[in-house]
Amino acid sequence: MSSQDIPEENLPAAQDADEHAPGTVALADETNPFADPGLPPHEHRIQDIDERAARRSERTVAFLFTLSMLATAGFIASYVTIPSDKSIYVFPIGHVSAMNFALGLTLGVALFTIGAGAVHWARTLMSDVEIIDERHPITAEPEVRAKVLADFKQGAKESALGRRKLIRNTMFGALALFPLSGVVLLRDLGPLPGTKLRHTLWSKGKLLVNMNTNEPLRPSDVAVGSLTFAKPEGLEEHDEDFQKEIAKAALMIVRLQPENIKDKQELEWSHEGIVAYSKICTHVGCPISLYEQQTHHVLCPCHQSTFDLSDGARVIFGPAGHALPQLRIGVNDEGYLEALGDFEEPVGPAFWERG
């Protein structure tokens, strides 16, 4: 719409010239290049004139900050107590992870109530008087620094942070407690393995059980030149921790002619030429499954690390960092092969802690 379409009585020039009247519009001139938009007079809020209303707002802000603290505590409690595999039905989403739902809900409430408390505080208790600040050159003059400091002190005073101790204390509590949510999530980086990598299920008296038949092994079950895979007695595939334990305890059994064994310790730890070595490659933990009868070499199919089982399973080719750990074995009174202890060193990749 152009100015020609506006009734003459509604044009700025025809309005009341009283600049103090509500809705007055002052025209721009040489001394005042910016026209007054005609803002209505400032109206005080109920909190500005009624201390009871101000205290109600203060309690509301404090309640929101307190609710944030409780939600943060709920986040931590949910993470610690709710099983990761538990699911619940939430309408209309359906079945969801109970832990994920609780974490999302409590974290959202903690964040929202901090923001809502800050907004309510600013809109009801902080000063809402408009302050005109003329533009000035961008320089750090002493007068400017003094004015900024004065404005800061004035803002701090008007925020009533010192006088509204309930708001201050609950806000500090909410802001201090909320970061604990992130700290708790660091738990997923652990726990530290401790000495778990140095020990397996093998111990003195544990029978060597054939992985295929699930029966204890006798020396007669292992033929010269054959490769047999074994597991500790008592470890079953339906066990909850089967995969974790077999990844450390998996064993390969090879029978050599005793005169072909070059390493003295290997011969002492064997039984009638039957040697037991970890099946887990010392490079990145792949299961070794390839055996060459003539050379007595075993090959890891992942990166072709090759070990000589006739010479202490030392590395003769590939990226593996050290030899395969050997398990000392013997025969019990019933004629079954048994372990005479655990591995003397950690099994698996060389980058694990081996101290």
FENLIN-V148178 format. One record per residue. N is the residue number from 1. RES is the residue in one small letter. PSI is psi as a letter, one per 20 degrees, with the letter a starting at -180 (* if undefined). NEAR is the number of other C-alpha atoms within 12 Angstrom. Layout:
# FENLIN-V148178
n:N res:RES psi:PSI near:NEAR
n:N res:RES psi:PSI near:NEAR
This chain:
# FENLIN-V148178
n:1 res:m psi:p near:6
n:2 res:s psi:r near:7
n:3 res:s psi:h near:12
n:4 res:q psi:h near:10
n:5 res:d psi:i near:10
n:6 res:i psi:p near:12
n:7 res:p psi:q near:14
n:8 res:e psi:h near:12
n:9 res:e psi:i near:13
n:10 res:n psi:i near:16
n:11 res:l psi:q near:19
n:12 res:p psi:h near:24
n:13 res:a psi:h near:17
n:14 res:a psi:i near:16
n:15 res:q psi:r near:20
n:16 res:d psi:p near:19
n:17 res:a psi:i near:18
n:18 res:d psi:o near:16
n:19 res:e psi:i near:20
n:20 res:h psi:i near:15
n:21 res:a psi:q near:15
n:22 res:p psi:p near:19
n:23 res:g psi:j near:19
n:24 res:t psi:p near:24
n:25 res:v psi:p near:25
n:26 res:a psi:p near:27
n:27 res:l psi:q near:23
n:28 res:a psi:q near:14
n:29 res:d psi:a near:10
n:30 res:e psi:h near:8
n:31 res:t psi:h near:9
n:32 res:n psi:n near:10
n:33 res:p psi:i near:10
n:34 res:f psi:p near:14
n:35 res:a psi:q near:17
n:36 res:d psi:p near:20
n:37 res:p psi:i near:15
n:38 res:g psi:l near:22
n:39 res:l psi:q near:17
n:40 res:p psi:r near:15
n:41 res:p psi:q near:14
n:42 res:h psi:p near:13
n:43 res:e psi:p near:14
n:44 res:h psi:q near:17
n:45 res:r psi:r near:19
n:46 res:i psi:h near:17
n:47 res:q psi:h near:24
n:48 res:d psi:h near:21
n:49 res:i psi:i near:14
n:50 res:d psi:o near:15
n:51 res:e psi:h near:16
n:52 res:r psi:g near:14
n:53 res:a psi:h near:17
n:54 res:a psi:h near:27
n:55 res:r psi:h near:25
n:56 res:r psi:g near:22
n:57 res:s psi:h near:31
n:58 res:e psi:g near:36
n:59 res:r psi:h near:27
n:60 res:t psi:g near:27
n:61 res:v psi:g near:36
n:62 res:a psi:h near:32
n:63 res:f psi:g near:28
n:64 res:l psi:g near:33
n:65 res:f psi:h near:40
n:66 res:t psi:g near:34
n:67 res:l psi:h near:34
n:68 res:s psi:g near:39
n:69 res:m psi:g near:35
n:70 res:l psi:h near:27
n:71 res:a psi:h near:32
n:72 res:t psi:g near:39
n:73 res:a psi:h near:29
n:74 res:g psi:h near:30
n:75 res:f psi:g near:36
n:76 res:i psi:g near:31
n:77 res:a psi:h near:21
n:78 res:s psi:g near:28
n:79 res:y psi:h near:31
n:80 res:v psi:h near:19
n:81 res:t psi:h near:16
n:82 res:i psi:p near:21
n:83 res:p psi:q near:16
n:84 res:s psi:h near:18
n:85 res:d psi:j near:13
n:86 res:k psi:p near:17
n:87 res:s psi:q near:17
n:88 res:i psi:r near:20
n:89 res:y psi:p near:13
n:90 res:v psi:o near:14
n:91 res:f psi:p near:8
n:92 res:p psi:j near:8
n:93 res:i psi:g near:10
n:94 res:g psi:b near:12
n:95 res:h psi:p near:16
n:96 res:v psi:r near:19
n:97 res:s psi:p near:22
n:98 res:a psi:g near:23
n:99 res:m psi:g near:27
n:100 res:n psi:g near:24
n:101 res:f psi:g near:26
n:102 res:a psi:g near:31
n:103 res:l psi:g near:30
n:104 res:g psi:g near:24
n:105 res:l psi:g near:20
n:106 res:t psi:h near:29
n:107 res:l psi:h near:34
n:108 res:g psi:g near:24
n:109 res:v psi:g near:29
n:110 res:a psi:g near:37
n:111 res:l psi:g near:30
n:112 res:f psi:g near:25
n:113 res:t psi:h near:33
n:114 res:i psi:g near:37
n:115 res:g psi:g near:22
n:116 res:a psi:h near:25
n:117 res:g psi:g near:34
n:118 res:a psi:g near:32
n:119 res:v psi:g near:19
n:120 res:h psi:h near:27
n:121 res:w psi:g near:36
n:122 res:a psi:h near:24
n:123 res:r psi:h near:23
n:124 res:t psi:h near:32
n:125 res:l psi:h near:39
n:126 res:m psi:q near:29
n:127 res:s psi:p near:22
n:128 res:d psi:j near:19
n:129 res:v psi:p near:17
n:130 res:e psi:p near:13
n:131 res:i psi:p near:11
n:132 res:i psi:p near:6
n:133 res:d psi:o near:10
n:134 res:e psi:q near:8
n:135 res:r psi:q near:8
n:136 res:h psi:r near:10
n:137 res:p psi:q near:8
n:138 res:i psi:n near:8
n:139 res:t psi:q near:10
n:140 res:a psi:m near:12
n:141 res:e psi:q near:12
n:142 res:p psi:h near:10
n:143 res:e psi:h near:12
n:144 res:v psi:g near:18
n:145 res:r psi:g near:14
n:146 res:a psi:h near:13
n:147 res:k psi:g near:16
n:148 res:v psi:g near:16
n:149 res:l psi:g near:14
n:150 res:a psi:g near:14
n:151 res:d psi:h near:17
n:152 res:f psi:g near:14
n:153 res:k psi:h near:16
n:154 res:q psi:g near:17
n:155 res:g psi:g near:22
n:156 res:a psi:h near:18
n:157 res:k psi:g near:17
n:158 res:e psi:h near:22
n:159 res:s psi:i near:26
n:160 res:a psi:k near:24
n:161 res:l psi:h near:24
n:162 res:g psi:h near:15
n:163 res:r psi:h near:18
n:164 res:r psi:m near:27
n:165 res:k psi:h near:19
n:166 res:l psi:g near:25
n:167 res:i psi:g near:35
n:168 res:r psi:g near:26
n:169 res:n psi:g near:22
n:170 res:t psi:h near:32
n:171 res:m psi:g near:34
n:172 res:f psi:h near:22
n:173 res:g psi:g near:28
n:174 res:a psi:g near:36
n:175 res:l psi:h near:26
n:176 res:a psi:h near:22
n:177 res:l psi:h near:30
n:178 res:f psi:g near:35
n:179 res:p psi:i near:23
n:180 res:l psi:h near:25
n:181 res:s psi:g near:33
n:182 res:g psi:h near:18
n:183 res:v psi:h near:17
n:184 res:v psi:h near:22
n:185 res:l psi:h near:18
n:186 res:l psi:i near:15
n:187 res:r psi:h near:15
n:188 res:d psi:i near:12
n:189 res:l psi:i near:10
n:190 res:g psi:b near:10
n:191 res:p psi:r near:11
n:192 res:l psi:q near:13
n:193 res:p psi:h near:13
n:194 res:g psi:c near:13
n:195 res:t psi:j near:15
n:196 res:k psi:h near:19
n:197 res:l psi:i near:28
n:198 res:r psi:i near:24
n:199 res:h psi:q near:25
n:200 res:t psi:a near:34
n:201 res:l psi:i near:33
n:202 res:w psi:p near:37
n:203 res:s psi:r near:24
n:204 res:k psi:p near:23
n:205 res:g psi:i near:24
n:206 res:k psi:p near:31
n:207 res:l psi:q near:35
n:208 res:l psi:o near:48
n:209 res:v psi:p near:33
n:210 res:n psi:p near:31
n:211 res:m psi:h near:26
n:212 res:n psi:g near:14
n:213 res:t psi:i near:14
n:214 res:n psi:k near:20
n:215 res:e psi:q near:22
n:216 res:p psi:q near:31
n:217 res:l psi:p near:35
n:218 res:r psi:q near:28
n:219 res:p psi:h near:33
n:220 res:s psi:i near:18
n:221 res:d psi:i near:25
n:222 res:v psi:o near:29
n:223 res:a psi:q near:21
n:224 res:v psi:p near:23
n:225 res:g psi:i near:25
n:226 res:s psi:r near:26
n:227 res:l psi:p near:32
n:228 res:t psi:p near:37
n:229 res:f psi:p near:36
n:230 res:a psi:r near:41
n:231 res:k psi:r near:44
n:232 res:p psi:q near:40
n:233 res:e psi:p near:30
n:234 res:g psi:i near:25
n:235 res:l psi:o near:30
n:236 res:e psi:q near:22
n:237 res:e psi:h near:18
n:238 res:h psi:i near:9
n:239 res:d psi:q near:12
n:240 res:e psi:h near:11
n:241 res:d psi:k near:14
n:242 res:f psi:g near:20
n:243 res:q psi:h near:16
n:244 res:k psi:g near:18
n:245 res:e psi:h near:26
n:246 res:i psi:h near:33
n:247 res:a psi:i near:30
n:248 res:k psi:h near:36
n:249 res:a psi:i near:42
n:250 res:a psi:p near:43
n:251 res:l psi:q near:45
n:252 res:m psi:p near:38
n:253 res:i psi:p near:45
n:254 res:v psi:p near:42
n:255 res:r psi:p near:33
n:256 res:l psi:r near:35
n:257 res:q psi:p near:24
n:258 res:p psi:h near:23
n:259 res:e psi:i near:15
n:260 res:n psi:i near:26
n:261 res:i psi:o near:29
n:262 res:k psi:h near:21
n:263 res:d psi:p near:22
n:264 res:k psi:g near:16
n:265 res:q psi:g near:19
n:266 res:e psi:g near:34
n:267 res:l psi:g near:31
n:268 res:e psi:h near:23
n:269 res:w psi:i near:30
n:270 res:s psi:r near:35
n:271 res:h psi:o near:34
n:272 res:e psi:l near:28
n:273 res:g psi:i near:33
n:274 res:i psi:o near:42
n:275 res:v psi:q near:51
n:276 res:a psi:p near:47
n:277 res:y psi:q near:50
n:278 res:s psi:p near:47
n:279 res:k psi:i near:43
n:280 res:i psi:p near:39
n:281 res:c psi:q near:45
n:282 res:t psi:j near:40
n:283 res:h psi:f near:33
n:284 res:v psi:j near:26
n:285 res:g psi:j near:30
n:286 res:c psi:q near:26
n:287 res:p psi:p near:33
n:288 res:i psi:p near:35
n:289 res:s psi:j near:29
n:290 res:l psi:p near:26
n:291 res:y psi:p near:27
n:292 res:e psi:o near:21
n:293 res:q psi:g near:22
n:294 res:q psi:h near:16
n:295 res:t psi:i near:20
n:296 res:h psi:k near:32
n:297 res:h psi:q near:31
n:298 res:v psi:q near:42
n:299 res:l psi:p near:36
n:300 res:c psi:p near:32
n:301 res:p psi:i near:21
n:302 res:c psi:g near:21
n:303 res:h psi:j near:19
n:304 res:q psi:k near:25
n:305 res:s psi:p near:35
n:306 res:t psi:p near:34
n:307 res:f psi:q near:39
n:308 res:d psi:o near:33
n:309 res:l psi:i near:45
n:310 res:s psi:i near:40
n:311 res:d psi:l near:29
n:312 res:g psi:k near:33
n:313 res:a psi:k near:40
n:314 res:r psi:q near:30
n:315 res:v psi:p near:28
n:316 res:i psi:i near:26
n:317 res:f psi:q near:21
n:318 res:g psi:a near:23
n:319 res:p psi:i near:24
n:320 res:a psi:q near:30
n:321 res:g psi:h near:26
n:322 res:h psi:r near:31
n:323 res:a psi:r near:36
n:324 res:l psi:p near:47
n:325 res:p psi:q near:40
n:326 res:q psi:q near:43
n:327 res:l psi:p near:47
n:328 res:r psi:p near:35
n:329 res:i psi:r near:38
n:330 res:g psi:a near:32
n:331 res:v psi:p near:27
n:332 res:n psi:a near:21
n:333 res:d psi:h near:11
n:334 res:e psi:j near:14
n:335 res:g psi:j near:17
n:336 res:y psi:q near:26
n:337 res:l psi:p near:39
n:338 res:e psi:q near:39
n:339 res:a psi:q near:38
n:340 res:l psi:j near:26
n:341 res:g psi:a near:24
n:342 res:d psi:r near:31
n:343 res:f psi:q near:31
n:344 res:e psi:i near:22
n:345 res:e psi:r near:30
n:346 res:p psi:q near:33
n:347 res:v psi:r near:44
n:348 res:g psi:a near:39
n:349 res:p psi:q near:31
n:350 res:a psi:i near:24
n:351 res:f psi:i near:19
n:352 res:w psi:q near:23
n:353 res:e psi:p near:17
n:354 res:r psi:j near:21
n:355 res:g psi:* near:11
